[in-house]
Amino acid sequence: MNPPPSAGAGTAGFPTLHPEIIDSHILSRLDGPALASVACCSADLRFHSSDHNLWLSICHSTWPATASPRLSQLISTFPGGGPRAFFSHAFSLLSKRPITTLPPSAPPEILSAVDIHYDGKLIFTKLHSTETGSDWFRCSPFRADLMELKEVPPTAVKISAGFGNGDMHEGIMTLSWIVIDPVGRRAANLSSHEPVSVQRHWLTGELEVRFGSVFAGDGGQVMCGIVVTCGGEMEVREVRMEMEDMDGKHLNGEESLAIMQGALVGEKGTGKNRTAEARRRYAEFEEVKRERRERELTRERDWEILCLAIGLSIYFYFWYYIL
């Protein structure tokens, strides 16, 4: 890659280095956020930091599931910068604001690039395709299962002491679930990056690690819940994604697709403090759901008391009339 005509007018020191040294030995060692920051320093560095292959390599190292030939080719065609634009879509925190305008047609397929790391080690990666055109998908409760019942679990790693029982041990397990519209060339990461909840089953000892994001739906907030079930020495046994509303009802495929489309075209913020923000939204969602459940139980109890009172009144009136 040849330097731009204005090279040399930028940051002192860098113009004296060979472009290959800058690209291969300096910028290639940075992650995505650091590279984006470097690009703001000067026109010279912005030129070097916009290299297509550099950003494609960062996407692959950050999310190994994107390294498949199909996704690599798709990422390269993203409008606004190819792999650099894809990284911006997939790394950013999603807004919780409602989406009022969706694309006129739903994509016939949604791709999911899923990666799970535990203590810095990749323990699960998969590219999953969900067909959205069938009536079964639209009407059935939405659930994306990434592991078949007979599928051999991926390699296991040793669980750190204390992981589970509500203790999330920040930074130990991370998950990325990037949904991609291959037609519209859009992407969004639906995961909270780190767990919002960790529970251990009292009988089986299995861990249920929950990730997720909260979005605005037609009838209120919707939780996109991603659950990883692990057993033994962090052996991944189940990876699934579901959508539920504040009443605990699971959304069907058509409703869930609308939520995903909203995430794909919606506003995106920065990736800063995304885990803390996701946990705050999750706690608020669970609190609202608990309050709604308690109100519903109160209404049901009041209705039962009213029915009982009416029944007793009729009973006593009947015997009073007979006697």
SVG drawing of the C-alpha trace seen along z (x, -y; Angstrom):
<svg xmlns="http://www.w3.org/2000/svg" viewBox="-89 -19 102 57">
<polyline fill="none" stroke="black" stroke-width="0.4" points="0.0,0.0 1.6,-3.3 1.3,-6.3 -1.0,-9.2 0.5,-12.2 0.3,-14.2 2.3,-11.7 4.9,-13.4 2.7,-16.2 1.3,-14.1 2.6,-12.9 6.4,-13.4 8.2,-10.1 5.8,-8.0 6.6,-9.5 10.2,-8.2 9.0,-4.6 8.3,-2.3 4.6,-1.8 4.9,2.0 6.4,1.5 3.5,-0.7 0.9,1.7 2.5,5.1 4.4,4.4 2.5,1.5 -1.1,1.2 -1.6,4.9 -1.0,5.3 -3.9,3.0 -7.5,4.0 -10.5,2.4 -11.1,-0.5 -7.4,-1.3 -7.1,-1.4 -10.1,-3.6 -8.5,-6.0 -5.2,-6.0 -7.1,-7.0 -8.1,-10.2 -4.6,-11.4 -3.6,-12.5 -4.4,-12.2 -1.4,-9.9 -2.5,-7.5 -6.1,-7.7 -4.9,-6.5 -2.9,-3.6 -5.7,-2.7 -8.3,-2.3 -6.6,0.7 -9.2,3.3 -7.2,6.4 -6.2,4.9 -9.8,4.5 -10.8,7.9 -8.0,9.5 -9.3,7.6 -12.9,8.9 -11.6,12.4 -9.5,12.2 -12.3,10.5 -15.0,12.9 -13.6,16.2 -17.0,17.2 -16.7,14.5 -13.6,16.2 -15.7,18.5 -15.3,17.8 -18.9,16.8 -18.9,14.2 -15.4,12.9 -16.8,12.1 -20.0,10.7 -18.1,8.5 -15.9,7.1 -19.0,5.7 -20.5,3.8 -21.4,0.3 -19.4,-2.5 -16.0,-0.8 -16.3,3.0 -14.9,4.8 -14.4,1.5 -18.1,0.7 -18.9,4.3 -16.8,3.8 -18.5,0.6 -21.9,2.3 -21.0,5.4 -19.0,3.8 -21.3,1.0 -23.9,1.1 -27.5,1.2 -29.9,-1.6 -33.1,-0.7 -35.1,-3.3 -38.1,-2.1 -37.8,-1.7 -40.8,-3.2 -39.7,-2.5 -38.6,1.0 -37.4,2.1 -40.3,2.9 -39.4,6.5 -37.9,9.0 -34.7,10.8 -35.2,14.4 -32.3,15.5 -30.6,14.2 -27.0,15.3 -25.7,15.6 -22.0,15.5 -21.6,16.8 -18.4,16.9 -17.9,17.9 -14.7,17.3 -13.9,18.5 -11.0,17.0 -9.6,15.8 -9.9,19.2 -12.3,19.8 -14.6,22.7 -17.4,22.3 -17.7,20.8 -20.4,21.3 -22.0,19.7 -25.8,20.4 -28.4,19.7 -32.1,19.1 -34.6,19.3 -37.3,16.7 -39.7,17.4 -41.7,20.3 -45.1,20.1 -43.7,22.4 -41.0,19.8 -43.5,16.9 -46.1,18.6 -44.0,20.7 -42.3,19.4 -38.9,18.2 -35.9,20.2 -32.5,20.4 -30.6,23.5 -27.0,23.7 -26.4,27.3 -28.2,30.4 -29.1,33.0 -26.6,35.5 -23.9,33.0 -20.6,33.6 -19.9,30.8 -16.8,28.7 -13.7,29.0 -14.0,28.2 -11.9,26.0 -11.5,26.0 -14.0,23.8 -12.5,21.2 -13.4,21.6 -16.6,19.7 -18.0,19.3 -21.7,19.6 -24.2,19.3 -25.0,15.8 -21.3,14.7 -20.5,13.5 -16.8,13.1 -16.5,10.3 -14.3,10.9 -14.2,14.8 -16.9,15.7 -17.7,13.5 -20.2,14.1 -20.8,12.4 -24.0,13.1 -23.9,11.0 -27.0,11.2 -26.4,10.3 -28.7,9.4 -26.9,10.8 -29.2,8.9 -29.3,5.5 -25.6,5.7 -26.3,4.9 -25.1,6.4 -25.8,6.0 -24.5,7.7 -27.4,8.8 -25.2,10.0 -24.3,8.1 -20.7,9.3 -20.4,10.5 -23.1,12.3 -26.1,10.5 -26.9,13.5 -25.2,16.8 -27.0,19.6 -26.1,23.1 -28.7,25.9 -28.9,27.2 -29.4,30.9 -27.4,31.4 -24.7,28.8 -25.1,27.3 -24.4,23.6 -26.9,21.5 -25.1,18.4 -27.4,15.7 -26.5,12.9 -28.9,10.5 -30.1,7.1 -33.3,5.2 -35.1,3.6 -38.3,1.6 -41.2,3.5 -44.8,2.6 -46.2,3.5 -43.2,2.4 -39.7,3.7 -38.5,7.0 -35.6,9.1 -33.4,10.9 -32.1,13.7 -29.1,15.8 -28.6,18.8 -25.5,21.0 -25.8,24.2 -22.5,25.7 -21.7,28.9 -18.6,30.6 -15.5,28.6 -17.2,25.8 -18.4,28.2 -20.9,26.2 -24.1,28.3 -26.6,25.8 -26.5,22.4 -29.9,20.8 -31.5,17.4 -35.2,16.5 -37.2,13.4 -39.7,12.6 -41.9,9.7 -42.4,8.2 -45.2,10.7 -42.8,13.6 -44.4,14.5 -42.1,15.9 -42.4,14.0 -43.0,15.9 -40.7,15.8 -42.5,12.9 -42.3,10.7 -38.7,11.7 -37.7,10.9 -39.2,7.4 -37.0,6.9 -33.9,8.1 -34.7,5.9 -35.0,3.0 -31.7,3.8 -30.1,4.0 -31.3,0.6 -31.5,-1.1 -29.3,-3.6 -26.0,-2.3 -23.9,-3.9 -20.3,-3.3 -19.0,0.0 -17.9,-1.7 -19.3,-0.3 -21.7,1.9 -21.6,4.7 -22.6,2.4 -25.3,0.8 -26.7,4.2 -26.8,5.4 -28.6,2.2 -31.2,2.7 -31.6,6.4 -32.2,5.5 -34.8,2.9 -36.5,5.4 -36.6,8.1 -38.0,5.6 -40.7,4.5 -41.6,8.1 -41.7,9.0 -44.0,6.0 -46.4,6.9 -46.5,10.5 -47.3,9.4 -50.1,7.1 -51.5,10.0 -51.5,12.3 -53.2,9.6 -55.9,9.2 -56.4,13.0 -56.6,13.2 -59.1,10.3 -61.2,12.0 -61.2,15.3 -62.3,13.6 -65.1,11.8 -66.3,15.0 -66.2,16.7 -68.2,13.9 -70.8,14.0 -71.1,17.8 -71.6,17.6 -74.2,14.9 -76.1,17.0 -75.8,20.0 -77.2,18.3 -79.9,16.5 -81.0,19.8 -81.4,21.4 -82.9,18.3 -85.5,18.4 -86.2,22.2 -86.6,22.0"/>
</svg>
